[in-house]
């Protein structure tokens, strides 16, 4: 399978971490240290202010950590993106999305609100989704203070974070608001049933494998695995009409490839505007690796789509 990987990505394989979430707490801590180290190396441009904060929890629990990436240009209402990191719902934190969020704020010219939602198995569904919803509603309610146009708010994420964003889009639609400008689903984790061709074929691929996906769903859904809610596993949703426009990426050599492609086609058939990208030679999470041409192209496409969706001018 390695000979199918893009040559620029293939050269980087030895440096990639081995993901094993069988012991979630131990792996989570190792990834937290790695993410902090990588985040510290990210150059924050002068045109983006980065601040940490907390969103008050609605259920009496712990407040939700957030990091705001605010363009510091002329004062005006801007668009906003509420962003969710990846990690199979089991690991990941704000620091793991540092490079992506800095790049989006600088390139798109929108506020980016990165959310550190609760993780499984200690906090299974719906904890993470509830945190995402609380953070989104906080942005809507504080739009004036944040210099954000409430009519230009998007949600998005990568992997499990993209799955959370897709589930949140369904919940927001069903609860009649707020209207969302876009949902950004980068290599989304959407289907706990794991019956696609790609989940069967790519059992041992870089960064994410079929076995890790199965563990992640077990941890996230807990006792509800056999009858998961569409808000937890959006591929189970029967009605996709009325969802916000979507930007979706799928990687050729990814166990999750087909669920992304299937969901995109179902959205299109439901009348939802969809921009779909499928890159040959890529694997799960490779879009976040800086340098390879195929990864840079995908991020540029995402930024362009967000500028269009949020009404931001090219920069």
N, C-alpha and C positions, 0 to 999 in steps of 0.2 A: 504493500500500500504506500510506503514512503516514496516510491518513485512517481506517484501521482501528485505529490505535494509540490506546490510552486517552489522552484529552486531557491529563491530568496528566503522563503519561509523554512525550507528544509535545512538550510545552513544554520538556522537558529534553534533547531530541535534540542540539541544537547543542553542548552541553557534554560529550557522551560521546566517548571516545577512538575513533579509527579503528584497528581491529585489522588488522595485516598481519604475518604471521609468516614471510614469504618469507625474511627474514634473521633467524633466531631470536635470535641473540645481541644484535643491535642493538635489536630490539623488546623483548626481555626486560629490557634495562637501562633503557629508557625507562619501561616499566611498573613496574619496581622503584622508580624515583624517584617515580612517581605514587602507588604504593601506600604508600610511606613517608610522603609528604605527607598523604595521606588518613588513614592510621593515626594520625598525630600529632594530628590534629584530633578523634579519638574520645575522649570523656570516659570514663575508667575509674571506675566507681562505687566508693565506699568498701567495699561489700560483696563485691568481687571482687578477689582478689590475682592479679597477673599476673607470672609468672616464666618466664625462658628457660632451656632446658636442652638436653641432647643424649642421644640413645639410642645406646648402643654398637652399631655395625654387626656383623652376624653373619658377614659374608663377608670380613672383614678390610679393608673399605673405609673411607671416611670416616664418622664418626659422623653421626647424623641429627638435625638441629636440630628442636626442638619448643618450643612455647610453651604453658604451662599457665595456664588461667583457673580459679581455685579460689574457690568461694563461701566466705566467712569467717564463716558463721553457727555454730550449735552444732556441736560435734564429733560426728560420727556417720558411719557408712558411707553414702556417697552413690552415685548413679549416675554414669556417665561416658560421654562422647561423644568418640570419636577422629575427628577432622575433617580432610578433605583439600580444599585450595583448588582452584579451577578454573584454566583457562589452556591447554586443549587439549593437556595433557601437555608443553607446550613452554615456557610462561612461568607466572608466578605465584609467590608465596612466602607465608610466614606473615603478613606485614604486610597482604597483600591480603584476608585474612579477619578482620582485627582487629575491625571493627564487628560482624560476624555472631557471632564467638565471644564477645565481651563480652556481647552481647545474650542469647545462649543461656545462658551461665553465670548471668547475673543473673536472667533470667526463669524458667528451668527449675530452677535450683538444683542443677545438676550440674557436675562437673569437665569441662572441655573441654580436650582435648589436640590442638592444631593441629600438623600434621606437614608439614615441608618436605622432601618426597620429591624424588629425583633426576629431572631433566628430560631429555626428548629434544630434539634428535636425538643429543646427546652420550651420553645414557644411555637407550637405547630399552628397550621392554619386554624383560624383566620387572623392570628396576631399580626403577621407581616402585612397583610392586606389592610387591616384596620389602621395600622400605622401609616401606610401609604395614603389612605383616604383622609386621615386626620391631617397629614402634612399638606395634601392638595387643598383641603378646605381652608387651612390656615393661610395659604398663599392667596386664595380667592378673597378671604375676609380681610386680609391685610394688603390688598393690591395697591391701594392708594399710598400707604406708607412705603411700599417697596418700589414705587414708581412703575407699576405694572398695569397694563391694560387687561382687565379681567376677561375681555373677549378674545384675548390672544394668549391662552395658556395651553401648553402641551404637556403630555406625560410620556415617559419612555424609560428604557433600560436595556440591559444586556443579559442574555441567558435567563436565569431565574428572575432577574429584575425586569426583563422584558415580559416574562409571563405574568409577573405581578402587575405590570402596566396594562397588559391586555385584560386581566381580570378586573382591574380597577375601571377600565373603560366600560366594561359590561355593567358593573355595579352602578357607576355614575349614570349611565343611560337609563337603567331600570329605576333609579331613584330620582329621575327627572332633573338632572343637572349636577354641576354646572356644565355648560356646553364646552367641549374641548376642541382645540384647533387641530390637534394631530396626536397620534400615538406612534411612538418610535420603538420598533420591536427588532432589536439586533440579536440574531441567533436565539429566538425565543424558546423557552421551555414551556410547552403548552399542553402536553398530552400524557397523562399518567398511565394510560392503557398500554403504551409501548408496543404497538402492533404494526408499525410502519416498516417498509423495506429498509430504510436507512438505519433504524435502530437495531435491526437484525444483522445488517452488513458491517457496520462500523463499530465492532465490539471492543476494539483496542486501539483507539486513535488518540492523538496528542490532546492533552488538557481535559478531555471528558470522554468517558467510555459508557457503554451500555450498563455495566455493573454499577458504576457510580450514579447514573441516572436513576436506576431502580432504588438504590439506597436513599437517594435524595427524596424521591417521592414517598418512600416509607416514612422517613423522618418528618416530612412536611405535612403529610395527610394523617399520619397516625392511624387511629381506629377507623377513620372515614375513607380509607383507601378504596374500598369496594364501591362506594357510592359518592365519589368526589363531586363537590359543587363546581359548576362552570366558572365561578369566580376564582376557584383554586386551580382548575385545569380548563382553561378557556376553550380547548378543542372540543370539549363536551357540550358547549353551548349550542342549542338548536337554532336560535334566532340571532342573526348577526346584523339585522336591519337597523339602521339609525346609529351605528357606531361612528366615531370620528375617523377622518381620513388616516390612512396608515402608511408608514414607511417601514418596509420589512426587508431584512437581509437574511440570506441562507448560505451556508458554506457547504461546498460539495462533499467533503469528507467528514461530515458531522453526523453523529447519531440522531441529532435533532433536526436534520435537514428537512425531512419530509413533512414533519408537523408544521414547520414554518411555511413550506410551499402549499400544503393543503389548506392551512388557515387563510393564506393570502387569496387563494382561488375562491374559497367560500365567501370571503369578504367581498370580492369583486362581484360574484354572482348575487350577493345581497345588495348591490348598488353602492357599496362603499368605495370611494376613490382609494386606490392602492398603488404605491410605487414599490415594486419588488426587484430586489437584486440578488442574483445567484452567481457566485464567483467560483470558477473552477480552480482546483489546486489549493483550496483553503480548508481549514479545519476549525472546530469550535473554539471561539475566543481569539482567532488569529486577527480579526479586524482591529483589535486593540494594540497589536504589536507595531510600534513605529518603525518606519524605514522601508519595509517591502512595498513595492509599487502597488500590488493588489490591495494591501491593507489601506494605504494612503488614499487610493481611489475610492474605496468604500466610505471612508470617513468624509472625504470631500463631498460625495453624493449625499450623505446624511446631512451635512451642514447646509448644502444647497437646498435640500428639501425643507429643512427647518426654517431657513430664511423665507422661503416662499410661503410656508404655512403660517408663520408668525408675522408676515408682512414687514420683515426687516430688509433693508437695502443691502446690496452686495458691498462687502468691505474689502 
